[in-house]
Amino acid sequence: MVIPSGLIASSPQEFSFIKPYSSPLPFIANTVLQAAGLLFWGTCIYFISKKRGQTLLALLFGAMLPIAAINVFVFHGAYGDISNILNFSNPELVIPSTLFKLISTLAAVLIVLLMVCFFRFPVICHKIVPPLYSIIASAFLASGIFSVVKVQSEYIALAIRESNSRFLNRSKYNGTYQFSKNGKNIVIIMLDRAISGYVPYILKEKPELYDVFSGFTWYPNTISFGGSTIFGVPTIYGGYEYTPLEIQNRPKDRLVEKHNEALLLLPRIFSDAGYDTRVTDPPWANYSWISDLSIFKDYPKITARNIVNDRTASLWANEHAGLHIVNAVNELNTKLIRFSIFKCMPPLFRPFLYDNGDWLSTGFMNNRKLSRNTINGYIALDILPEITTIQDDKENTFCILANTLTHEPAFLQVP
């Protein structure tokens, strides 16, 4: 319970509304039941074993708890971001350094030796081990319950916000994007994690794009102000006043407030100048994985919508039969118990269990299926003609949109 609930609690929104479930709690419950099965069969094996076998199993199980606890909380590893189908964005980080492997393995060996010493002195063992393990189990139970409560409370808040947001958007806006034939149209498109260095190779492969992009300028000597979206976005939306250094120079203001200021800067400037202003999917609005559009509520002249994470994506997928989309429910129900074991294992063995994202199973075939995040990003671009209107008037327009199609690697399918 502790590991999957802690993982989901770090970003409950990513695990919410995965059909047929709404709340992430069923994924935690399923993992708990799987772990209970392991415990049940382990107990059965213990009771059908002979005395010597029971002693060895007691030693093994007795050592597993402190080894697991140390690996989870001390040698947890820095593996970067992980997707909601449990694939690391930087899988090379799973391979531990030699020093990390050595220290963590030595710690496990020392724990086993300590348990052997306890078994040599039963009186001391009975006085120390049961109370100590009871304290550890109670701490784990409290930690797990805390994470579960956090997950459910954030899910409820998200469900209420999403419901209100969809109602307002449907009743108030006809077209998501609106441009003018005779006015000025300013458009900013942020492709999250897109690699600028690919541009010349793309143009070389498809020379016809030179004509399509005539009038555009490619600047090869540019770089983000941060290695993650949450650090790079404020500067794109708000300018140099919101670089990481400038944000740090305002220590009295909360980070989320400064982030929201950056997202609001350009839309406020252009809406105050009389431009029809539209914003879609502002990244990390209100520090929420699914953009919290409430930051725009005091600016009625700004139209803000979430397109990339709209749940109408399933309707689009139904109209495009033959797509091989990852079944997130099956993946989570299978992988969460393996992820839990992964965190409990010494770092030396973790690359073996992770198995380049296949988790020792041939059934996932992640390289051949598209993730829901990739599909959502693709849909938001594919439906642009349907949600865009062109006016004959002279009204000036400003639009800034973000899209995550380029965020994670994927092999697209013909056509």
Phi, psi and chi 1 to 4 in degrees:
 res  aa     phi    psi   chi1   chi2   chi3   chi4
   1 MET       -  -37.1 -179.9  175.0   69.9      -
   2 VAL   -64.5  -48.2  172.5      -      -      -
   3 ILE   -71.1  -52.1  -63.5  172.0      -      -
   4 PRO   -64.9  -37.0   18.5  -29.1      -      -
   5 SER   -68.0  -36.9   63.8      -      -      -
   6 GLY   -66.1  -39.6      -      -      -      -
   7 LEU   -63.3  -49.2  172.5   70.0      -      -
   8 ILE   -67.7  -35.1  -65.4  175.1      -      -
   9 ALA   -65.2  -22.7      -      -      -      -
  10 SER   -69.1  -22.6   66.6      -      -      -
  11 SER  -161.7   73.1 -175.3      -      -      -
  12 PRO   -58.3  -30.0  -22.9   33.9      -      -
  13 GLN   -63.8  -32.2  -63.1  179.5   12.6      -
  14 GLU   -67.7  -22.4  -67.8 -175.0   68.6      -
  15 PHE  -107.2    8.3  -62.0   89.1      -      -
  16 SER   -95.7  152.7  -61.4      -      -      -
  17 PHE    58.7   37.7  -58.6  111.6      -      -
  18 ILE   -95.7  103.6  -60.7  177.8      -      -
  19 LYS   -59.8  141.3  -68.5 -176.0  177.7 -179.8
  20 PRO   -87.3    6.4   34.4  -36.8      -      -
  21 TYR   -94.5  155.6  -53.5  126.6      -      -
  22 SER  -105.2  -53.7  -66.2      -      -      -
  23 SER   -81.3  150.6  167.9      -      -      -
  24 PRO   -76.3   -8.9  -11.0   26.1      -      -
  25 LEU   -59.1  -35.2  -67.4 -173.6      -      -
  26 PRO   -58.6  -29.9  -27.8   35.9      -      -
  27 PHE   -68.2  -38.1  -61.9  118.1      -      -
  28 ILE   -67.5  -44.8  -59.7  173.5      -      -
  29 ALA   -61.4  -41.1      -      -      -      -
  30 ASN   -62.4  -40.9 -179.3   73.4      -      -
  31 THR   -67.2  -37.9  -48.2      -      -      -
  32 VAL   -62.3  -42.0  169.9      -      -      -
  33 LEU   -65.7  -39.7  -73.7  174.4      -      -
  34 GLN   -63.6  -41.8  -70.1  172.6  -38.8      -
  35 ALA   -66.2  -36.5      -      -      -      -
  36 ALA   -63.9  -34.3      -      -      -      -
  37 GLY   -64.4  -41.8      -      -      -      -
  38 LEU   -61.2  -41.9  -66.6  174.9      -      -
  39 LEU   -65.2  -41.3  179.3   63.1      -      -
  40 PHE   -62.6  -48.6  170.9   77.7      -      -
  41 TRP   -70.4  -32.3  -72.0  113.1      -      -
  42 GLY   -62.1  -39.8      -      -      -      -
  43 THR   -67.1  -40.8  -54.4      -      -      -
  44 CYS   -61.0  -44.5  -70.3      -      -      -
  45 ILE   -61.7  -37.4  -67.4  171.4      -      -
  46 TYR   -61.8  -47.0  175.4   84.0      -      -
  47 PHE   -75.4  -22.4  -78.4  112.1      -      -
  48 ILE   -90.7   -2.3   63.8  174.1      -      -
  49 SER   -85.1  159.0  -60.4      -      -      -
  50 LYS   -77.0  175.9  -65.5 -177.9  179.1  179.6
  51 LYS   -56.6  -46.2 -173.0   68.0  175.7  177.9
  52 ARG   -64.9  -40.9 -175.2  176.4  179.1   82.5
  53 GLY   -63.8  -39.3      -      -      -      -
  54 GLN   -63.4  -38.2  -70.2 -178.5  -15.7      -
  55 THR   -63.3  -45.2  -57.9      -      -      -
  56 LEU   -64.4  -41.0  -70.2  173.9      -      -
  57 LEU   -65.5  -39.5  -75.0  171.7      -      -
  58 ALA   -62.2  -41.7      -      -      -      -
  59 LEU   -64.2  -42.7  175.7   61.9      -      -
  60 LEU   -63.8  -52.0  174.6   64.4      -      -
  61 PHE   -66.3  -35.5  -70.0  141.8      -      -
  62 GLY   -64.0  -35.0      -      -      -      -
  63 ALA   -80.9  -26.7      -      -      -      -
  64 MET   -64.0  -37.8  -77.8  171.9   62.6      -
  65 LEU   -63.8  -54.9  177.2   62.1      -      -
  66 PRO   -64.5  -33.7   19.4  -30.6      -      -
  67 ILE   -63.9  -45.3  -70.6  174.1      -      -
  68 ALA   -62.4  -44.1      -      -      -      -
  69 ALA   -61.9  -43.0      -      -      -      -
  70 ILE   -67.0  -40.3  -72.7  177.6      -      -
  71 ASN   -66.6  -37.3  -72.7  -30.0      -      -
  72 VAL   -71.9  -42.7  170.7      -      -      -
  73 PHE  -104.0  -19.4  -63.9  105.6      -      -
  74 VAL  -109.0  -54.0  179.2      -      -      -
  75 PHE   -99.8   48.0  -56.8  112.1      -      -
  76 HIS   -71.9  -25.1   47.0   76.4      -      -
  77 GLY    81.6  150.6      -      -      -      -
  78 ALA  -109.4   95.4      -      -      -      -
  79 TYR  -105.6    6.6  -58.3  129.2      -      -
  80 GLY    75.7 -156.6      -      -      -      -
  81 ASP   -76.6  150.4  -63.7  -29.1      -      -
  82 ILE  -130.9  138.5 -171.6  169.9      -      -
  83 SER   -78.1  172.2   70.0      -      -      -
  84 ASN   -78.0    2.7   63.7   -7.3      -      -
  85 ILE  -114.2   20.4   55.1  171.6      -      -
  86 LEU    63.9   47.2  -54.7 -171.0      -      -
  87 ASN  -115.3  129.4  -73.8  -21.9      -      -
  88 PHE   -74.9  139.1  -69.7  108.6      -      -
  89 SER   -71.9  -26.2   58.0      -      -      -
  90 ASN  -125.4   79.1  -63.7  -54.5      -      -
  91 PRO   -63.0  -20.5   19.5  -30.5      -      -
  92 GLU   -65.8  -20.3   65.1  -84.0    2.9      -
  93 LEU   -71.2  -16.0  -63.5  177.4      -      -
  94 VAL   -68.2  -27.3  176.5      -      -      -
  95 ILE   -75.5  114.7  -58.7  173.7      -      -
  96 PRO   -77.1  157.3   29.1  -33.2      -      -
  97 SER   -71.8  161.7   65.8      -      -      -
  98 THR   -60.5  -42.8  -57.0      -      -      -
  99 LEU   -64.5  -42.4 -178.4   61.4      -      -
 100 PHE   -63.1  -42.6 -165.4   55.9      -      -
 101 LYS   -62.5  -43.6  -75.2 -169.8  -68.3 -173.0
 102 LEU   -64.3  -49.1 -178.9   62.3      -      -
 103 ILE   -64.3  -46.1  -64.8  174.7      -      -
 104 SER   -66.7  -37.0   56.8      -      -      -
 105 THR   -68.7  -41.0  -55.6      -      -      -
 106 LEU   -61.7  -39.8  -77.3  174.9      -      -
 107 ALA   -61.5  -42.4      -      -      -      -
 108 ALA   -64.2  -41.7      -      -      -      -
 109 VAL   -63.7  -42.1  171.0      -      -      -
 110 LEU   -62.9  -37.5  -72.7  173.7      -      -
 111 ILE   -65.5  -42.5  -71.6  172.6      -      -
 112 VAL   -62.0  -44.3  172.8      -      -      -
 113 LEU   -62.5  -38.8  -67.7  176.0      -      -
 114 LEU   -64.3  -39.7 -176.1   62.5      -      -
 115 MET   -66.3  -37.6  -70.7  -56.8  -59.5      -
 116 VAL   -61.2  -41.2  171.2      -      -      -
 117 CYS   -63.6  -41.3  -68.2      -      -      -
 118 PHE   -60.2  -41.7  -85.5  134.5      -      -
 119 PHE   -67.3  -24.2  -89.4   62.1      -      -
 120 ARG   -74.7  -21.3  -62.1  -74.3  -66.5  176.4
 121 PHE  -126.6   81.9  -58.3   98.6      -      -
 122 PRO   -56.4  -35.7  -22.4   32.8      -      -
 123 VAL   -63.5  -47.8  176.7      -      -      -
 124 ILE   -64.4  -40.3  -61.2  175.8      -      -
 125 CYS   -58.7  -46.7 -178.7      -      -      -
 126 HIS   -66.2  -28.5  -77.3  -63.0      -      -
 127 LYS   -79.6  -31.8  -72.6 -176.1  178.1  179.9
 128 ILE  -100.3  -48.9  -64.4  177.8      -      -
 129 VAL   -65.8  -52.9  174.4      -      -      -
 130 PRO   -58.3  -47.3  -25.8   36.4      -      -
 131 PRO   -62.7  -39.4  -21.3   33.5      -      -
 132 LEU   -63.3  -43.9  177.9   62.0      -      -
 133 TYR   -69.9  -31.4  -78.9   23.0      -      -
 134 SER   -64.5  -39.9  -62.5      -      -      -
 135 ILE   -64.8  -44.4  -67.2  171.3      -      -
 136 ILE   -62.9  -45.0  -65.5  174.3      -      -
 137 ALA   -62.2  -41.2      -      -      -      -
 138 SER   -64.5  -40.0  -59.9      -      -      -
 139 ALA   -64.4  -41.4      -      -      -      -
 140 PHE   -63.5  -43.2  -78.2  167.6      -      -
 141 LEU   -61.4  -44.4 -177.7   62.5      -      -
 142 ALA   -63.5  -41.9      -      -      -      -
 143 SER   -62.8  -44.3  173.3      -      -      -
 144 GLY   -63.5  -43.8      -      -      -      -
 145 ILE   -63.6  -41.6  -67.6  173.4      -      -
 146 PHE   -59.3  -44.7  176.6   82.2      -      -
 147 SER   -65.9  -40.7  -65.0      -      -      -
 148 VAL   -63.0  -43.7  166.9      -      -      -
 149 VAL   -62.6  -40.9  171.0      -      -      -
 150 LYS   -63.7  -44.0 -179.8 -177.3  177.4 -177.5
 151 VAL   -59.7  -49.2  167.5      -      -      -
 152 GLN   -66.5  -39.6 -174.5   63.4    5.2      -
 153 SER   -66.2  -40.6   60.9      -      -      -
 154 GLU   -69.1  -34.0  -71.6 -157.1   25.2      -
 155 TYR   -65.0  -44.3  159.5   72.4      -      -
 156 ILE   -61.3  -44.2  -67.6  172.4      -      -
 157 ALA   -62.3  -39.9      -      -      -      -
 158 LEU   -66.4  -42.8  173.3   65.6      -      -
 159 ALA   -61.4  -41.3      -      -      -      -
 160 ILE   -65.9  -45.1  -65.5  171.8      -      -
 161 ARG   -65.2  -42.5 -164.9 -179.7   78.7 -137.5
 162 GLU   -65.2  -39.6  -75.1  -70.4  -74.0      -
 163 SER   -63.3  -46.4  176.8      -      -      -
 164 ASN   -65.1  -40.3  -67.7  -22.1      -      -
 165 SER   -63.6  -44.2  174.9      -      -      -
 166 ARG   -66.5  -37.4  -73.0 -160.7  -50.6  -81.0
 167 PHE   -64.3  -45.6  174.9   76.2      -      -
 168 LEU   -64.8  -43.9  -70.2  172.7      -      -
 169 ASN   -63.8  -42.1  -74.8  -27.8      -      -
 170 ARG   -69.2  -33.2  -74.5  177.5  178.4  172.5
 171 SER   -84.8  -20.4   62.1      -      -      -
 172 LYS  -107.7  -31.4 -167.3  172.0 -177.8 -180.0
 173 TYR  -116.7  135.5  -50.8  121.2      -      -
 174 ASN   -89.5  -55.9  -66.9  -37.0      -      -
 175 GLY  -112.1  139.5      -      -      -      -
 176 THR   -71.0  -46.2  -60.2      -      -      -
 177 TYR  -114.4  140.3  -55.7  110.1      -      -
 178 GLN  -140.1  128.4 -174.8  169.2  -58.8      -
 179 PHE  -127.8  162.6  -56.8  110.6      -      -
 180 SER  -116.8  138.0  170.2      -      -      -
 181 LYS   -73.2  -28.9  -74.1 -175.6  178.1 -179.7
 182 ASN  -114.3   -6.7  -58.9  -55.6      -      -
 183 GLY  -102.7 -173.7      -      -      -      -
 184 LYS   -86.4  135.9  -64.6  178.2  179.6  178.4
 185 ASN  -121.4  114.5  -61.6  -67.2      -      -
 186 ILE  -109.3  122.7  -61.4  174.9      -      -
 187 VAL  -126.9  129.2 -175.7      -      -      -
 188 ILE  -119.0  124.0  -62.2  176.3      -      -
 189 ILE  -117.6  123.3  -57.4  173.5      -      -
 190 MET  -110.9  112.3 -167.2 -154.7   83.0      -
 191 LEU   -94.3  106.4  -62.4  177.0      -      -
 192 ASP   -63.7  121.9 -161.9  -23.0      -      -
 193 ARG    72.8   12.9 -146.0 -179.1 -177.4 -170.2
 194 ALA   -63.9  147.7      -      -      -      -
 195 ILE  -104.3  108.9  -60.2  174.0      -      -
 196 SER   -59.9  -32.3  174.4      -      -      -
 197 GLY   -63.9  -15.0      -      -      -      -
 198 TYR   -77.9  -16.6  -72.9  163.1      -      -
 199 VAL   -53.9  -51.7  170.2      -      -      -
 200 PRO   -62.7  -32.0   18.7  -30.5      -      -
 201 TYR   -71.2  -37.3  -61.5   97.7      -      -
 202 ILE   -63.9  -45.3  -66.3  170.5      -      -
 203 LEU   -66.2  -33.7  -66.9  173.6      -      -
 204 LYS   -68.3  -37.5 -176.8  178.0 -179.6 -179.6
 205 GLU   -73.9  -33.8 -177.6  177.4  -43.1      -
 206 LYS  -127.5   81.0  -64.7 -176.9  176.9  -66.2
 207 PRO   -60.6  -23.5  -16.6   26.6      -      -
 208 GLU   -63.0  -18.1   63.6  -89.2   20.4      -
 209 LEU   -70.9  -18.7  -67.7  177.8      -      -
 210 TYR   -58.8  -42.1  -84.1  105.7      -      -
 211 ASP   -70.9  -39.2  -66.2  -29.6      -      -
 212 VAL   -61.5  -37.8  176.5      -      -      -
 213 PHE  -103.7   23.9  -72.8  100.0      -      -
 214 SER   -63.1  135.7   62.8      -      -      -
 215 GLY    97.9  -13.4      -      -      -      -
 216 PHE   -91.4  153.1  -73.3   82.5      -      -
 217 THR  -120.7  130.7  -57.7      -      -      -
 218 TRP  -101.0  125.4  174.0   53.9      -      -
 219 TYR  -104.9  104.2  -62.9   93.2      -      -
 220 PRO   -76.2  -15.9   27.3  -33.1      -      -
 221 ASN   -98.1   45.4   59.6  -24.7      -      -
 222 THR  -118.9  155.3   57.6      -      -      -
 223 ILE  -152.4  150.3 -168.3  169.8      -      -
 224 SER   -70.2  157.1  170.7      -      -      -
 225 PHE   -83.5    1.6  -89.4   92.8      -      -
 226 GLY  -160.6  160.0      -      -      -      -
 227 GLY   -81.8   -5.6      -      -      -      -
 228 SER  -131.2  156.9  -58.9      -      -      -
 229 THR   -54.4  -41.9  -55.9      -      -      -
 230 ILE   -64.8  -21.5 -155.3  165.4      -      -
 231 PHE   -94.8  -32.2  -57.6  125.7      -      -
 232 GLY   -84.7  -29.1      -      -      -      -
 233 VAL   -65.1  -44.3  157.5      -      -      -
 234 PRO   -54.5  -36.8  -27.4   36.0      -      -
 235 THR   -71.0  -38.4  -47.7      -      -      -
 236 ILE   -63.1  -42.0  -64.8  174.8      -      -
 237 TYR   -86.1  -31.2  -80.9   68.9      -      -
 238 GLY  -118.3   -6.4      -      -      -      -
 239 GLY    88.0 -169.0      -      -      -      -
 240 TYR   -66.9  -18.0  -72.1  106.5      -      -
 241 GLU   -69.2  -11.0  -66.6  178.8    1.2      -
 242 TYR  -120.5   27.5  -64.8   94.8      -      -
 243 THR   -68.7  159.2   62.0      -      -      -
 244 PRO   -52.8  -38.5  -29.3   36.2      -      -
 245 LEU   -65.5  -44.8 -179.0   60.6      -      -
 246 GLU   -67.5  -35.8  -67.9  -60.6  -37.8      -
 247 ILE   -63.7  -39.8  -74.2  177.1      -      -
 248 GLN   -67.3  -25.3  -72.0  -70.6   82.5      -
 249 ASN   -76.7    0.7  -73.4  -24.2      -      -
 250 ARG  -120.4   66.5  -65.0  168.6   51.7 -169.3
 251 PRO   -67.8  -18.8   25.5  -33.6      -      -
 252 LYS   -78.5  -21.0  -67.0 -176.7  179.7  179.2
 253 ASP   -93.5  144.0  -60.9  -35.5      -      -
 254 ARG   -69.6  147.1  -63.9  166.9   63.4 -144.4
 255 LEU   -58.6  -41.5  -76.6  171.6      -      -
 256 VAL   -63.5  -34.6   63.8      -      -      -
 257 GLU   -68.0  -40.7  -66.7  170.6   -5.3      -
 258 LYS   -68.4  -36.6  -70.0  177.4  -82.1 -168.5
 259 HIS   -64.3  -45.2 -172.9   88.9      -      -
 260 ASN   -64.2  -37.7  -69.3  -18.0      -      -
 261 GLU   -57.7  -44.4  -77.9  179.3   20.7      -
 262 ALA   -63.0  -44.0      -      -      -      -
 263 LEU   -64.2  -30.0  -65.5  179.7      -      -
 264 LEU   -87.1  -16.9  -73.3  164.6      -      -
 265 LEU   -57.5  -61.7 -174.4   69.2      -      -
 266 LEU   -63.6  -46.5  -74.1  174.5      -      -
 267 PRO   -56.9  -39.8  -27.5   36.3      -      -
 268 ARG   -67.3  -42.6  -71.5 -180.0   59.8 -173.9
 269 ILE   -59.6  -47.8  -70.9  174.0      -      -
 270 PHE   -75.1  -35.7  -79.0   99.1      -      -
 271 SER   -66.9  -37.7   64.1      -      -      -
 272 ASP   -65.9  -26.5  -69.9  -16.2      -      -
 273 ALA   -86.2    5.9      -      -      -      -
 274 GLY    92.1    7.2      -      -      -      -
 275 TYR   -78.9  142.1  -78.4   68.7      -      -
 276 ASP   -70.1  109.8  177.3   86.1      -      -
 277 THR  -108.6  128.6  -57.9      -      -      -
 278 ARG  -134.7  134.6  -62.5  177.9 -177.7 -110.5
 279 VAL  -129.2  132.9 -178.1      -      -      -
 280 THR  -128.6  136.6   57.4      -      -      -
 281 ASP    52.1   51.6  -57.6  -66.1      -      -
 282 PRO   -62.6  119.5   23.2  -32.1      -      -
 283 PRO   -61.9  131.4  -21.8   34.2      -      -
 284 TRP    57.5   32.7  -72.6  105.4      -      -
 285 ALA   -58.7  127.9      -      -      -      -
 286 ASN    58.2   28.4 -141.8   22.5      -      -
 287 TYR    54.4   41.0  -88.9    9.1      -      -
 288 SER  -115.1  134.6  174.3      -      -      -
 289 TRP   -58.1  -48.2  173.5  -98.5      -      -
 290 ILE   -90.3  113.8  -60.9  175.9      -      -
 291 SER   -48.1  126.9  -58.9      -      -      -
 292 ASP   -86.2  101.8 -177.0   -3.7      -      -
 293 LEU   -77.0    1.5  -58.0 -179.1      -      -
 294 SER   -65.1  -16.2   64.6      -      -      -
 295 ILE   -68.0  -14.8   67.4  171.2      -      -
 296 PHE   -98.9    2.2  -63.8   95.2      -      -
 297 LYS   -64.9  -24.8   70.2  177.9 -173.6  -62.8
 298 ASP   -87.6    5.4  -65.7  -30.5      -      -
 299 TYR  -128.4   80.3  -53.0   96.9      -      -
 300 PRO   -62.8  -19.1   21.3  -31.9      -      -
 301 LYS   -81.0   -7.2  -65.9 -179.1 -179.7  179.7
 302 ILE  -102.3  123.3  -59.4  174.2      -      -
 303 THR   -93.3  119.2  -59.5      -      -      -
 304 ALA  -124.3  133.1      -      -      -      -
 305 ARG  -143.7  156.2  -64.5 -168.8   70.2  176.1
 306 ASN  -102.9  121.0  -76.6  -29.6      -      -
 307 ILE  -107.7  -44.5  -56.7  -60.7      -      -
 308 VAL   -61.6  -39.2  171.1      -      -      -
 309 ASN  -101.4   17.4  -72.6  -58.2      -      -
 310 ASP   -65.1  137.1 -164.3  -25.0      -      -
 311 ARG   -76.0    0.1  -83.5  175.9 -106.2  165.7
 312 THR   -73.1   -1.8   55.7      -      -      -
 313 ALA   -57.6  -34.0      -      -      -      -
 314 SER   -66.0  -33.1   57.2      -      -      -
 315 LEU   -64.6  -43.1  -61.3  176.6      -      -
 316 TRP   -61.8  -42.8 -177.3   93.2      -      -
 317 ALA   -63.9  -35.6      -      -      -      -
 318 ASN   -65.3  -29.5  -68.4  -25.1      -      -
 319 GLU   -80.5  -10.4  -63.2  169.9    0.0      -
 320 HIS  -119.9   76.1  -64.7   73.3      -      -
 321 ALA   -65.4  151.8      -      -      -      -
 322 GLY    94.5   -3.3      -      -      -      -
 323 LEU   -73.2  137.6  -76.1  175.3      -      -
 324 HIS   -98.9   93.6  -59.2  -67.5      -      -
 325 ILE  -106.1  137.4  -56.8  175.8      -      -
 326 VAL   -59.8  133.1  167.9      -      -      -
 327 ASN   -85.5   97.9 -173.0  -40.0      -      -
 328 ALA   -63.4  -34.1      -      -      -      -
 329 VAL   -64.3  -48.6  172.0      -      -      -
 330 ASN   -61.8  -40.7  -70.7  -14.4      -      -
 331 GLU   -63.7  -45.8  -61.7 -107.6  -27.8      -
 332 LEU   -68.0  -41.8  -75.1  170.9      -      -
 333 ASN   -63.6  -26.9  -76.5  -23.3      -      -
 334 THR   -91.5  -36.3  -52.4      -      -      -
 335 LYS   -88.5  -27.3  -72.6 -178.7  177.8  179.3
 336 LEU   -61.7  -38.9  -89.3  173.9      -      -
 337 ILE   -68.2  -35.2 -174.7   67.5      -      -
 338 ARG   -70.9  -37.3  -58.2  176.7 -169.3 -143.5
 339 PHE   -63.2  -38.5  177.1   78.2      -      -
 340 SER   -63.2  -44.0  -58.3      -      -      -
 341 ILE   -65.6  -38.5  -63.7  171.3      -      -
 342 PHE   -55.3  -45.9  170.6   90.1      -      -
 343 LYS   -69.6  -29.2  -64.3  -67.9  -74.2 -174.8
 344 CYS   -78.4  -23.4  -67.5      -      -      -
 345 MET   -75.9  151.3  -64.5  175.3   75.9      -
 346 PRO   -58.5  142.2  -24.4   34.1      -      -
 347 PRO   -51.4  -25.8  -27.0   34.7      -      -
 348 LEU   -57.8  -35.6  174.4   65.6      -      -
 349 PHE   -98.4   -6.0  -56.6  106.1      -      -
 350 ARG   -64.6  -41.6  -70.6  174.7 -175.6  171.7
 351 PRO   -57.7  -35.1  -23.4   33.8      -      -
 352 PHE   -63.6  -45.1  170.6   75.1      -      -
 353 LEU   -71.5  -38.7  178.6   57.5      -      -
 354 TYR   -65.5  -38.7 -178.4   62.3      -      -
 355 ASP    54.3   45.9 -169.0   23.6      -      -
 356 ASN    55.7   34.4  -67.5  -41.4      -      -
 357 GLY    93.6   -6.6      -      -      -      -
 358 ASP   -89.8  -13.2  -74.2  -25.9      -      -
 359 TRP    52.6   43.8  -64.9   92.8      -      -
 360 LEU    58.7   35.4  -63.5 -178.0      -      -
 361 SER  -139.3  139.2  173.2      -      -      -
 362 THR   -90.5   -0.9   57.7      -      -      -
 363 GLY   -83.5  -16.4      -      -      -      -
 364 PHE   -78.6  -43.4  -64.1  134.8      -      -
 365 MET    48.7   49.0  -65.1  167.3   55.9      -
 366 ASN   -60.6  -31.7  -70.7  -39.9      -      -
 367 ASN   -68.7  -16.2  -68.5  -26.0      -      -
 368 ARG  -107.9   -2.3  -58.7 -178.6 -172.7  177.9
 369 LYS  -119.7  152.4  -67.4 -175.5  178.7 -178.9
 370 LEU   -94.8  135.8  -62.1  171.6      -      -
 371 SER   -77.1  159.8   72.1      -      -      -
 372 ARG   -62.8  -34.1  178.6   61.0   64.9  179.4
 373 ASN   -62.9  -41.8  -70.5  -21.7      -      -
 374 THR   -64.8  -44.9  -63.7      -      -      -
 375 ILE   -62.0  -43.0  -74.2  -67.1      -      -
 376 ASN   -61.1  -42.3  -75.9  -17.2      -      -
 377 GLY   -64.9  -38.6      -      -      -      -
 378 TYR   -66.5  -43.8 -173.8   92.2      -      -
 379 ILE   -60.6  -43.3  -67.9  170.3      -      -
 380 ALA   -59.2  -30.7      -      -      -      -
 381 LEU   -85.8  -35.8  -61.7  179.0      -      -
 382 ASP   -67.0  -32.4 -171.8   57.5      -      -
 383 ILE   -92.7    7.9   63.9  174.5      -      -
 384 LEU   -51.2  -45.8  -78.6  176.3      -      -
 385 PRO   -61.1  -30.9  -22.8   34.5      -      -
 386 GLU   -76.2  -28.1  -57.7  171.0   29.4      -
 387 ILE  -108.7   16.0   58.9  177.6      -      -
 388 THR  -117.1  135.4  -58.2      -      -      -
 389 THR  -119.9  144.4   57.0      -      -      -
 390 ILE  -113.6  122.6  -51.0  -64.6      -      -
 391 GLN  -101.0  153.1  -54.6  -71.0  -15.4      -
 392 ASP   -89.3   -6.6  -68.6  -36.2      -      -
 393 ASP   -76.7 -176.8   55.2   30.8      -      -
 394 LYS  -103.7   14.9  -67.1 -175.3  177.7 -179.5
 395 GLU   -67.3  134.0 -176.4 -179.3   20.4      -
 396 ASN   -78.3  145.5  -62.3  -34.0      -      -
 397 THR  -128.5  148.5   70.2      -      -      -
 398 PHE  -132.2  131.2  171.1   77.4      -      -
 399 CYS  -137.7  133.1  169.5      -      -      -
 400 ILE  -132.4  121.6 -177.9  166.7      -      -
 401 LEU  -130.8  150.1   66.0   94.8      -      -
 402 ALA  -119.5  146.5      -      -      -      -
 403 ASN  -141.9  144.5 -171.7  -84.3      -      -
 404 THR  -110.6   14.3   54.2      -      -      -
 405 LEU   -57.4  -36.1  175.3   59.4      -      -
 406 THR   -86.3    5.4   51.2      -      -      -
 407 HIS   -72.8  -38.7 -167.7  -87.2      -      -
 408 GLU  -128.8  146.9   54.3 -170.3   61.1      -
 409 PRO   -61.1  142.5  -19.1   30.9      -      -
 410 ALA  -158.8  141.4      -      -      -      -
 411 PHE   -93.6  111.0  -73.3   97.1      -      -
 412 LEU   -74.1  161.5  -60.9 -176.5      -      -
 413 GLN  -109.2  144.8  -59.2  159.6    7.4      -
 414 VAL   -61.9  137.1  175.2      -      -      -
 415 PRO   -90.0      -   33.9  -34.1      -      -
